[in-house]
Amino acid sequence: MVSWPRLLQPGDRIGVTAPSSGVPAPLRTRLDFAVAWLRDRGYDVVLGECLKGSSHVSAPAQRRADELMAMLLDPQVRAVVPPWGGETAVDLIPLLDLDALRAAEPTWVVGFSDISTLLTPLTLVSGWATLHGTNLMDTPYEQVPTLAHWLDVATGAARPDGVIRQSAPGVHRASGFDRWEDDPTVTAYTWDGTGSWRRLDGDGPVDASGRVIGGCLETLGPLGGTRYADTSALRGPDGDDPLLVYVEAAEADAYSTCRTLHGLRLNGFFDGATAVMVGRTGAPDGATLTQDDAVLDALGGLGVPIVADVDCGHVPPHLTMVNGAWGRLVHDGGTCVLEQRPG
């Protein structure tokens, strides 16, 4: 059973802490702008102490874990949105009381990249629906019309009939990232790339359903084989409920992608999957192995559809995935749709 946090409303408190990397001084103006963006929409945004960006972590692990736990257990905090990901959020895992969180009212936790290290265990161990979507620093960007902003998912604006429907936008950002040091107030991406979702394993229509779960390969890989990445927790009391799994590579080369996917498969992460969604990536190919071939090498033997270039990775725009939602993926020629709902 997955519990969805209650709908976010203006006036609710949003906590900002950096469970992994903090914000360097030259980018603090972007953080301030993103906080002001949420406050302008009526939210009470509170900043934690773990935000410094002078190292690869914002504070020692215990301090980061304590601050995150305090926010997650505070009934006044209705959402926690880190500024961005980082490198080693894995050091928080043994310091978080995920079992205690199972008994607590769920809070929206939002992010991607290294934040996947926390989102997936929160869903699999604590039973909370979590949002794999833009981090705080990206939150002010305008969303493309066919995708849902995480705030619209959390408030219910993106699911007026109870279903979140998102479809392939056909455009993406191909030229890297904006320099927030130069303009911390930018809210519009340059869409200089085109291309839709594509079936990687062959031809034919896809219509697959299951519980949505997944995240960033580089940060989820080390959790493989532990209870923090045990996807059987979503497969129901009889262990036969299907899954709809998504993965995305941030920057690892194709060889690393291949190894990580093989490892997760061997550890049962993809057991029960009816389809696998692979995020669009700017990560490099290897000299003798492409990113596509890495996926097929590791997952082709699953015998389920594999849909690539889904907008759930480090290449904007960002499709909001709800870990723990009941999802339906339809891919048939010009139709590329993901539906998600509670239940």
Salt bridges, closest charged atoms under 4 A:
ASP12 OD2 - ARG6 NH1 3.25
ASP32 OD1 - ARG28 NE 3.47
ASP44 OD2 - ARG13 NE 2.77
ASP91 OD2 - ARG64 NH2 2.64
ASP99 OD2 - ARG227 NH2 3.07
GLU105 OE2 - ARG78 NH2 3.02
ASP161 OD2 - ARG165 NH1 2.73
ASP178 OD1 - ARG173 NH2 3.04
ASP182 OD2 - ARG179 NE 2.71
ASP201 OD1 - ARG199 NE 2.79
ASP207 OD2 - ARG328 NH2 2.66
GLU248 OE1 - HIS314 ND1 2.92
ASP292 OD2 - ARG198 NH2 2.99
ASP297 OD2 - HIS262 NE2 2.63
ASP309 OD2 - ARG198 NE 2.73
ASP311 OD1 - ARG280 NH1 2.64
GLU339 OE2 - ARG165 NE 3.29
